[in-house]
Amino acid sequence: MSLCRHTGPIWQVSWAHPKYENVIATCGYDKTIKIWKETRIDTWECVYQFEAGSSVNSCAFAPWEYGLFLIAGSADGKVIVIEKAKDDTWTQNTFEAHDGGITGLSWGPSTNPCLLLADNSSYMDPKNQK
């Protein structure tokens, strides 16, 4: 399997929970987030693509209890939240999170919904989602 459709380095890959079949997300230097679904064995189709304003450095799918959500962090300090709706459409929302670029992010456990964001200044910022 080769996902060579980015036009620059891929910085991170994230698997969705198996409840959602074989779905992965990739993000990279080319400012894109791509969501892929395995349609046949070893055959992957890009089912959603979003172009951010700068390099997308990190991405992570949410715990399955939240639904099919992906967060991604970019070099310009923005967080992109992508959700798959029940009608198979994808939506995205973007918000400012840091003054510097986001270098890492993680979902909190489903018992305490939050996001943890990190930037290149050794700063971590929990974002409570309640």
SULPEZI-V69740 format. One record per residue. N is the residue number from 0. OMEGA is omega in whole degrees, 0 to 359 (999 if undefined). Layout:
BEGIN
((N OMEGA) (N OMEGA))
END
This chain:
BEGIN
((0 177) (1 177) (2 188) (3 186) (4 170) (5 180) (6 177) (7 180) (8 173) (9 183) (10 182) (11 176) (12 179) (13 176) (14 171) (15 177) (16 180) (17 176) (18 183) (19 182) (20 181) (21 180) (22 175) (23 174) (24 174) (25 176) (26 185) (27 182) (28 182) (29 176) (30 183) (31 169) (32 179) (33 176) (34 186) (35 175) (36 177) (37 183) (38 172) (39 179) (40 180) (41 176) (42 184) (43 179) (44 175) (45 184) (46 178) (47 177) (48 177) (49 177) (50 179) (51 181) (52 180) (53 180) (54 177) (55 192) (56 187) (57 176) (58 180) (59 172) (60 179) (61 169) (62 187) (63 182) (64 180) (65 190) (66 181) (67 180) (68 173) (69 169) (70 178) (71 179) (72 185) (73 183) (74 178) (75 175) (76 181) (77 172) (78 178) (79 177) (80 182) (81 182) (82 173) (83 180) (84 181) (85 179) (86 178) (87 174) (88 179) (89 176) (90 178) (91 173) (92 181) (93 174) (94 177) (95 182) (96 183) (97 173) (98 178) (99 181) (100 177) (101 182) (102 179) (103 177) (104 180) (105 174) (106 170) (107 178) (108 184) (109 179) (110 181) (111 188) (112 175) (113 174) (114 173) (115 183) (116 177) (117 177) (118 185) (119 178) (120 180) (121 183) (122 174) (123 187) (124 176) (125 178) (126 180) (127 183) (128 180) (129 999))
END
